[in-house]
Amino acid sequence: MDLSTGQPRPASRHWRFTGWLLAAVWLFFLNVPLSTALHQPEPWRRVVGVVALLGFGVGYVLLFQWARRLRQALLPIPVGRARAGLVLLFAVGVASIPGTGGNWLATLVYVAATAVFLLPRWEALATVVLCALAPVVASRLVSGWESVDTIFFAVLLASFAMFGVSQLAQRNSELQAAQQEIRRLAVAEERARAARDLHDILGHSLTVVAIKAELAGRLIEVDRERAATEIAEVEELARAALADVRQTVGAYREVTLAGELAGARSALTAAGIAADLPTEVPELPGEWDQLVGWTVREGVTNVVRHSGARCCTIRVYADRAEVSDDGRGPSTPDADADGNGLVGLRERAGRLGAAVTVGRRRDGTGFLLRVHVPGEAR
């Protein structure tokens, strides 16, 4: 399947050739009726026999290839068309009788095998039984056809072999479809990861840039030196954000708790919010350190953007991390936030077996974001 269009990919030239060869090689066993037709004393019988056998061979290969393409695409074989094609194939085989005599019954081997490949199981079984019994009955009713009794066994063996081939083709097609689906899901997951990381990185960085730029605008007439400092920090933040984007696109970016705590202090101070940060944090495993870092980043971004808070508190423990403020809080005490940042945080936490909860603080005020790390992951 083409991952960009969602359509099945065309088979390669190698496999198309292999499919044709697989279908055509079995036509070798039509050599007996073909030899009979070529040795007919009457020209019209030779022509009828040879033309009918050639048409039969082409029809058999085309039916096989048609069904094979549908199976490769995991599409159902239209039963009505399959029946019509099988009846037509049988009719062409019967048409060869003037040139092939009793040897025309060899075509029943191909009719039975094609039925196994095309028809539903019970219809295929009925067709195989009829094709196997036809030579036995014919050898009793038609004089000179006694030598074709072996067709009975050939029909059974060919049908059994074709059943195995059809099952193998079906399983291979399902395996290829599963592999294509895995590749598609991997691409979708990578796109979601990139979108999530870019949202988290740019959302935080641009929020801080906007706040610092606004602060610099207010200070430019009051304290030009302080305004120049803020503008310099805006430039530094913009460059850092650009570097983060490049690293994220290259899948090399790492978030650390220490780095996010430092960034949180700068962002909160620029927004005029008191920062109550831990002086020491426990040593966490690499993946948990990153998760807590993302939690601090998302929590501080929300505090700066939406809370109207005067103070933001961050606490990091061995089994959990919390970001809380004394601002407006959620619209209802048990409200849950579904913003992109929190969705991404939940996805990251879920991969590590952690849980994300949001709501009011224990005293019923402000807003609390908590990521709880299971005890066994400490």
C-alpha positions as CSV (number, residue, x, y, z in Angstrom):
1,M,0.0,0.0,0.0
2,D,1.2,3.5,-0.9
3,L,1.4,5.3,2.5
4,S,0.9,8.7,0.9
5,T,-2.3,7.8,-1.0
6,G,-3.6,4.8,1.0
7,Q,-3.9,2.8,-2.3
8,P,-2.5,-0.7,-2.9
9,R,0.9,-0.5,-4.5
10,P,1.2,-2.2,-7.9
11,A,3.2,-5.4,-7.8
12,S,6.8,-5.1,-9.0
13,R,7.7,-6.3,-12.5
14,H,9.5,-9.3,-11.0
15,W,6.5,-10.5,-9.2
16,R,4.2,-9.9,-12.1
17,F,6.4,-12.0,-14.3
18,T,6.6,-14.7,-11.6
19,G,2.8,-14.8,-11.4
20,W,2.4,-15.3,-15.1
21,L,5.1,-18.0,-15.1
22,L,3.4,-19.8,-12.2
23,A,0.1,-19.9,-14.0
24,A,1.5,-20.8,-17.5
25,V,4.0,-23.5,-16.5
26,W,1.2,-26.0,-15.6
27,L,-0.1,-25.7,-19.2
28,F,2.6,-28.2,-20.0
29,F,0.2,-30.9,-19.1
30,L,-2.0,-30.0,-22.0
31,N,0.6,-31.6,-24.2
32,V,-1.4,-34.8,-24.6
33,P,-4.6,-33.3,-26.0
34,L,-2.6,-30.9,-28.0
35,S,-0.6,-33.8,-29.6
36,T,-3.9,-35.5,-30.3
37,A,-5.2,-32.5,-32.1
38,L,-2.1,-32.0,-34.1
39,H,-2.2,-35.6,-35.4
40,Q,-5.8,-35.4,-36.5
41,P,-6.1,-36.5,-40.2
42,E,-8.8,-33.9,-41.0
43,P,-7.5,-30.3,-41.1
44,W,-10.7,-28.8,-39.6
45,R,-10.3,-31.1,-36.6
46,R,-6.7,-30.0,-36.1
47,V,-7.7,-26.3,-36.3
48,V,-10.6,-26.6,-33.9
49,G,-8.6,-28.7,-31.4
50,V,-5.5,-26.4,-31.5
51,V,-7.5,-23.1,-31.4
52,A,-9.7,-24.4,-28.6
53,L,-6.7,-25.5,-26.5
54,L,-4.9,-22.2,-27.0
55,G,-8.0,-20.3,-26.0
56,F,-8.4,-22.6,-23.0
57,G,-4.8,-22.0,-21.9
58,V,-5.1,-18.2,-22.3
59,G,-8.4,-18.2,-20.4
60,Y,-6.9,-20.3,-17.6
61,V,-3.9,-18.0,-17.1
62,L,-6.0,-14.8,-17.3
63,L,-8.5,-16.2,-14.6
64,F,-5.6,-17.2,-12.4
65,Q,-3.9,-13.8,-12.7
66,W,-7.2,-11.9,-12.1
67,A,-7.9,-13.8,-8.9
68,R,-4.2,-13.5,-7.8
69,R,-4.3,-9.7,-8.1
70,L,-7.5,-9.5,-6.0
71,R,-6.0,-11.8,-3.4
72,Q,-2.8,-9.7,-3.2
73,A,-4.9,-6.6,-2.7
74,L,-7.0,-8.4,0.0
75,L,-10.1,-7.8,-2.1
76,P,-13.0,-10.3,-2.4
77,I,-13.3,-12.3,-5.6
78,P,-16.7,-11.5,-7.2
79,V,-18.5,-14.9,-7.1
80,G,-20.7,-14.1,-10.1
81,R,-17.7,-13.2,-12.3
82,A,-15.8,-16.2,-11.1
83,R,-18.7,-18.6,-11.9
84,A,-19.1,-17.0,-15.4
85,G,-15.3,-17.3,-16.1
86,L,-15.3,-21.0,-14.9
87,V,-18.3,-21.9,-17.1
88,L,-16.6,-20.2,-20.1
89,L,-13.4,-22.1,-19.4
90,F,-15.3,-25.4,-19.2
91,A,-17.1,-24.5,-22.5
92,V,-13.9,-23.9,-24.3
93,G,-12.5,-27.2,-23.1
94,V,-15.6,-29.0,-24.4
95,A,-15.2,-27.2,-27.7
96,S,-11.9,-28.9,-28.2
97,I,-13.5,-32.4,-28.4
98,P,-13.6,-32.6,-32.2
99,G,-9.8,-32.3,-32.2
100,T,-8.8,-33.9,-29.0
101,G,-11.3,-36.7,-28.5
102,G,-11.3,-38.2,-25.1
103,N,-8.2,-36.4,-24.1
104,W,-10.2,-33.2,-23.7
105,L,-10.9,-34.5,-20.2
106,A,-7.4,-33.3,-19.2
107,T,-8.9,-29.7,-19.3
108,L,-11.0,-30.7,-16.3
109,V,-7.9,-30.8,-14.1
110,Y,-7.5,-27.0,-14.8
111,V,-11.2,-26.3,-14.3
112,A,-11.1,-28.0,-10.9
113,A,-7.9,-26.2,-9.8
114,T,-9.3,-22.9,-11.0
115,A,-12.5,-23.5,-9.0
116,V,-10.5,-24.1,-5.9
117,F,-8.7,-20.8,-6.4
118,L,-11.8,-18.7,-7.3
119,L,-15.0,-20.1,-5.7
120,P,-16.2,-20.3,-2.1
121,R,-15.2,-23.5,-0.4
122,W,-18.3,-25.5,-0.8
123,E,-18.9,-24.5,-4.4
124,A,-15.2,-25.4,-5.2
125,L,-15.6,-28.8,-3.5
126,A,-18.7,-29.6,-5.6
127,T,-16.9,-28.6,-8.8
128,V,-13.9,-30.7,-7.9
129,V,-16.2,-33.7,-7.2
130,L,-18.0,-33.3,-10.6
131,C,-14.7,-32.9,-12.5
132,A,-13.3,-36.0,-10.8
133,L,-16.3,-38.1,-11.5
134,A,-16.8,-36.9,-15.1
135,P,-13.8,-39.0,-16.5
136,V,-15.0,-42.1,-14.7
137,V,-18.5,-41.8,-16.0
138,A,-17.3,-40.8,-19.5
139,S,-15.0,-43.8,-19.7
140,R,-18.0,-46.1,-19.1
141,L,-20.3,-44.3,-21.5
142,V,-18.1,-43.3,-24.5
143,S,-16.2,-45.9,-26.4
144,G,-12.5,-45.2,-26.9
145,W,-12.2,-43.0,-23.7
146,E,-11.2,-45.8,-21.4
147,S,-7.6,-44.6,-21.2
148,V,-8.6,-41.4,-19.3
149,D,-9.4,-43.0,-16.0
150,T,-6.2,-41.5,-14.5
151,I,-7.8,-38.0,-14.9
152,F,-9.7,-38.8,-11.7
153,F,-6.6,-38.9,-9.6
154,A,-5.1,-35.9,-11.5
155,V,-8.1,-33.8,-10.6
156,L,-7.9,-34.6,-6.9
157,L,-4.1,-34.0,-6.7
158,A,-4.3,-30.7,-8.7
159,S,-7.2,-29.5,-6.5
160,F,-5.4,-30.4,-3.3
161,A,-2.2,-28.6,-4.5
162,M,-4.2,-25.5,-5.6
163,F,-5.9,-25.4,-2.2
164,G,-2.4,-25.2,-0.6
165,V,-1.3,-22.5,-3.1
166,S,-4.4,-20.5,-2.5
167,Q,-4.0,-20.6,1.3
168,L,-0.3,-19.7,1.0
169,A,-1.2,-16.8,-1.3
170,Q,-3.9,-15.6,1.1
171,R,-1.5,-15.8,4.1
172,N,1.2,-14.0,2.2
173,S,-1.2,-11.2,1.2
174,E,-2.4,-10.8,4.8
175,L,1.2,-10.7,6.0
176,Q,2.1,-8.0,3.4
177,A,-1.0,-6.0,4.4
178,A,0.0,-6.3,8.1
179,Q,3.5,-5.1,7.3
180,Q,2.2,-2.2,5.3
181,E,-0.2,-1.3,8.2
182,I,2.7,-1.4,10.7
183,R,4.7,1.0,8.4
184,R,1.7,3.3,8.1
185,L,1.1,3.4,11.8
186,A,4.8,4.0,12.4
187,V,4.7,7.0,10.1
188,A,1.5,8.3,11.8
189,E,3.1,7.9,15.2
190,E,6.2,9.7,14.1
191,R,4.2,12.6,12.7
192,A,2.2,12.8,15.9
193,R,5.4,12.8,18.0
194,A,6.8,15.6,15.9
195,A,3.6,17.6,16.1
196,R,3.4,17.1,19.9
197,D,7.0,18.1,20.5
198,L,6.8,21.1,18.3
199,H,3.6,22.2,20.1
200,D,5.2,21.8,23.5
201,I,8.4,23.5,22.5
202,L,7.0,26.4,20.6
203,G,4.0,26.9,22.9
204,H,6.3,27.4,25.9
205,S,9.0,29.4,24.2
206,L,6.7,31.7,22.3
207,T,4.7,32.4,25.4
208,V,7.8,33.5,27.2
209,V,9.0,35.5,24.2
210,A,5.6,37.3,24.1
211,I,5.7,38.1,27.8
212,K,9.2,39.4,27.7
213,A,8.6,41.5,24.6
214,E,5.5,43.0,26.3
215,L,7.6,43.8,29.4
216,A,10.3,45.4,27.3
217,G,7.7,47.5,25.6
218,R,6.5,48.8,29.0
219,L,10.0,49.5,30.2
220,I,11.4,51.2,27.2
221,E,10.2,54.6,28.4
222,V,10.9,54.0,32.0
223,D,14.1,51.9,32.2
224,R,15.9,51.6,28.9
225,E,18.7,49.5,30.3
226,R,16.3,46.9,31.7
227,A,14.3,47.0,28.5
228,A,17.5,46.3,26.5
229,T,18.2,43.3,28.8
230,E,14.7,41.9,28.2
231,I,15.1,42.4,24.4
232,A,18.4,40.5,24.6
233,E,16.7,37.7,26.5
234,V,14.0,37.6,23.8
235,E,16.6,37.2,21.2
236,E,18.3,34.4,23.2
237,L,15.0,32.6,23.7
238,A,14.1,32.9,20.0
239,R,17.5,31.4,19.1
240,A,17.0,28.6,21.7
241,A,13.5,27.9,20.3
242,L,14.9,27.6,16.8
243,A,17.6,25.2,17.9
244,D,15.0,23.2,19.8
245,V,12.9,22.9,16.6
246,R,15.9,21.8,14.6
247,Q,16.8,19.2,17.1
248,T,13.2,18.0,17.4
249,V,12.9,17.6,13.6
250,G,16.2,15.6,13.8
251,A,14.8,13.5,16.7
252,Y,17.8,14.4,18.8
253,R,16.2,16.8,21.4
254,E,16.2,15.8,25.0
255,V,14.3,17.5,27.8
256,T,15.8,17.5,31.3
257,L,14.2,18.4,34.6
258,A,17.1,20.7,35.5
259,G,16.9,22.7,32.3
260,E,13.1,23.0,32.5
261,L,13.3,24.3,36.1
262,A,15.7,27.0,35.0
263,G,13.5,27.9,32.2
264,A,10.5,28.0,34.5
265,R,12.1,30.4,36.8
266,S,12.9,32.8,33.9
267,A,9.4,32.5,32.4
268,L,7.6,33.0,35.7
269,T,9.8,36.0,36.7
270,A,9.1,37.7,33.3
271,A,5.4,37.2,33.8
272,G,5.5,38.8,37.2
273,I,4.6,35.5,39.0
274,A,6.5,34.4,42.1
275,A,8.3,31.1,41.5
276,D,8.4,28.7,44.4
277,L,10.8,26.1,43.0
278,P,12.5,23.1,44.8
279,T,16.1,23.7,45.8
280,E,16.9,20.0,45.5
281,V,15.3,17.3,43.5
282,P,15.7,13.5,43.8
283,E,17.8,11.8,41.2
284,L,15.4,10.2,38.6
285,P,16.0,7.7,35.9
286,G,16.4,9.2,32.4
287,E,12.9,8.6,31.1
288,W,11.2,9.8,34.3
289,D,13.5,12.8,34.4
290,Q,12.3,13.7,30.9
291,L,8.7,13.1,31.8
292,V,8.9,15.4,34.8
293,G,10.7,18.0,32.7
294,W,7.8,17.9,30.2
295,T,5.4,18.2,33.1
296,V,7.2,21.3,34.4
297,R,7.2,22.8,30.9
298,E,3.5,22.2,30.3
299,G,2.4,23.3,33.7
300,V,4.4,26.6,33.7
301,T,3.2,27.4,30.2
302,N,-0.4,27.0,31.3
303,V,0.2,29.1,34.5
304,V,1.8,31.9,32.5
305,R,-0.9,31.9,29.8
306,H,-4.2,31.3,31.6
307,S,-4.0,31.3,35.4
308,G,-3.8,35.0,36.4
309,A,-1.8,33.7,39.3
310,R,0.5,35.5,41.7
311,C,2.5,32.4,42.7
312,C,3.4,29.1,41.0
313,T,4.7,26.2,43.1
314,I,6.6,23.3,41.7
315,R,7.4,20.1,43.7
316,V,9.3,17.1,42.6
317,Y,9.2,13.8,44.6
318,A,10.5,10.3,43.9
319,D,7.0,9.1,42.8
320,R,5.3,12.3,41.5
321,A,5.7,15.8,40.3
322,E,3.2,18.7,40.8
323,V,2.8,22.2,39.3
324,S,0.2,24.3,41.1
325,D,-0.8,28.0,41.3
326,D,-3.1,30.3,43.2
327,G,-4.9,31.6,40.1
328,R,-8.4,31.2,38.7
329,G,-8.2,27.4,38.4
330,P,-10.4,25.3,36.2
331,S,-14.0,26.3,35.5
332,T,-15.2,23.4,37.7
333,P,-13.4,21.6,40.5
334,D,-13.2,18.4,38.5
335,A,-12.7,19.9,35.1
336,D,-10.3,18.1,32.9
337,A,-8.2,19.9,30.3
338,D,-8.0,18.5,26.8
339,G,-5.5,21.0,25.2
340,N,-2.9,19.6,22.9
341,G,-0.2,20.0,25.5
342,L,-1.9,17.9,28.1
343,V,-2.9,15.3,25.5
344,G,0.8,15.0,24.5
345,L,1.8,14.8,28.2
346,R,-0.7,12.0,28.8
347,E,0.7,10.1,25.8
348,R,4.2,10.4,27.2
349,A,3.1,9.4,30.7
350,G,1.1,6.5,29.4
351,R,4.1,5.0,27.7
352,L,5.9,4.9,31.0
353,G,2.9,3.7,33.0
354,A,2.3,7.0,34.8
355,A,-0.9,8.9,35.3
356,V,-1.7,12.6,34.7
357,T,-4.4,14.4,36.7
358,V,-5.6,18.0,36.7
359,G,-7.9,20.0,38.9
360,R,-7.8,22.3,42.0
361,R,-5.3,22.2,44.7
362,R,-5.9,20.4,48.0
363,D,-7.3,23.5,49.6
364,G,-9.8,23.9,46.8
365,T,-8.2,26.9,45.1
366,G,-6.0,27.5,42.1
367,F,-4.9,24.8,39.6
368,L,-2.9,21.6,40.1
369,L,-1.2,19.5,37.5
370,R,0.2,16.2,38.8
371,V,2.1,13.4,37.1
372,H,2.2,10.3,39.3
373,V,5.0,7.8,38.7
374,P,4.2,4.2,39.9
375,G,6.2,3.1,42.9
376,E,8.0,0.3,41.1
377,A,9.4,2.8,38.6
378,R,11.2,4.9,41.3
